[in-house]
Amino acid sequence: MRATRTSGDDDERLLSRRGHLKAITAAGAAGLAGCLGGGGDGSGGSGGDQQGGTIKFTHLGTFGGEAEAFIPEFEKRAGNVTVKHQQTPAQSASSHDYYVNQFISQSSDFDVGQMDVIWPAEFWQNGWIAAVKDPDGHTDKMLETPVEAATIDDTLVGMPLYTDANALYYRKDVLDKYDMEPPKTYTELVEQAQTIMEQEDKDWNGYIWQGGTNEGLTIMWLNWLWGMGGTVRHDGVLKVNTEKGVRALQHAVDLIHEHNVTPKSVPSSDTDGNRQTFQNGNTLFMRNWPYAISVMNEDGSPVKDKFDVAPLPTHEDHPDASNSCLGGWNVFVNEFSDNKGPARKFASFMASLDVQKRMAVEFSRLPVRKEVYEDEEAQEKFPQLALYKDILPRTKARPASPKYTTFSQVLYTNLNAALVQSKPPKRALDDAQKKIDSEVNSA
């Protein structure tokens, strides 16, 4: 069993850290395992290059439709592999905690999983995931950024599954009624929302976004910070309590408590909760990921054919800012799996051209394969694909760090405190910076 991908004295420190983590997360592991129908038998093993058998795929709750659609096709093609699947909690942070708890116990309860683009460095350097391999050369035909994000120490540690970029969802029918174009600046968005909310008889939410204590809030703050021309990288360390950082958080607070365009429920919201709220039909603007397009255009949806997407607004002083957050997910192979061969075969299948095209057309997932963006049928059935092709070059990546999860948890906890006005923005970010300095920058 490979304990870690470090050497020398780091081995002892890592084993000590694992023991500490295992002790403090046992209760969380039990809870999450119950959600998934078992926490594994704790067995490890580094074998499993056989090409047949049964594997278990653990994925996000929001990927359930895709799993149901593609697993039968894979089983048909593979012939000698059966796939069972189960879902983690829908939120990225909760899924991360589930995987970490499984890894700490060296569980082989699942063989292949779904990995956020911000996790590869952490998972690989701790010895928790295996190289996926690419015998069919799928990555040669992919966008460069998703492949780079899944490559650590010159090793492909995750097979890119789909990429992501933030965009602004808006009620096209309502904006057309008021002869408005999608807002290009923060100020325009506020003014449009206030104007429509004042004129309409119906009660409207002006602008909803991810404000709960989860990764979505970190991304929201980065969207605003980047839109103001700011950054969190300063002289090789992560710094959040800058002038622009405070301004970005103050803007978020003002959307709720001064401009009154964001409902007071947003500080307890998450990504798919926002999607459901927008889909109910009483929201003008929403920041979200591409997956929401196909869901909200299903038959019976109150907003079917009534909305569209546009690039995120920026600050008026920085009209060309790259402020959409790069997202996306990879397929990874559990290091402790006894079925690595079939798991790698499944990862390769999910990167194939026909799967990538179907994910775009049927589920509005942004493909990682370049040729799908030029496919006429994909463009016809997923009209927003052309827009996202233009948005993707305007994306920025969250700071790459094995300690990113710690950084984000510290940040979104304090950001949320400002949103509910238990801390002023400056103090919230000062408090966050102290913990980031001690737990991330000094590590």
Buried (B, 14 or more C-beta within 10 A) or exposed (E): EEBBBEEEEBEEEBEEBBEEBBEEBEEBBEBBBEBBEEBBEEEBBEEBEEEBBEBBBBBBBBBBEBBEBBBEBBBEEBEEBBBEBBBBBBBBBBBBBBBBBBBBBBBBBBBBBBBBBBBBBBBBBBBBBBBBBBEEEBBEBBBEBBBBBBBBEEBBBBBBBBBBBBBBBBBBEBBEEEEBEBBBBBEBBBBBBBEBBEEBEEEBBBBBBBBBBBBBBBBBBBBBBBBBBBBBEEEEEBBBBBEBBBBBBBBBBBBBEEBBBBBEBBBEBBBBBBBEBBBEBBBBBBBBBBBBBBBBBEEEBEBEEBBBBBBBBBBEEBEEBBBBBBBBBBBBBBBBBBBBBBBBBBBBBBBBBEBBBBBBBBBBBBBBBEEBBEBEEBBEBBEBBEBBBEBBEBBBBBBBBBBBBBBBBBBBBBBBBBBBEEBBBBBBBBBBBEBBEEBBBEE
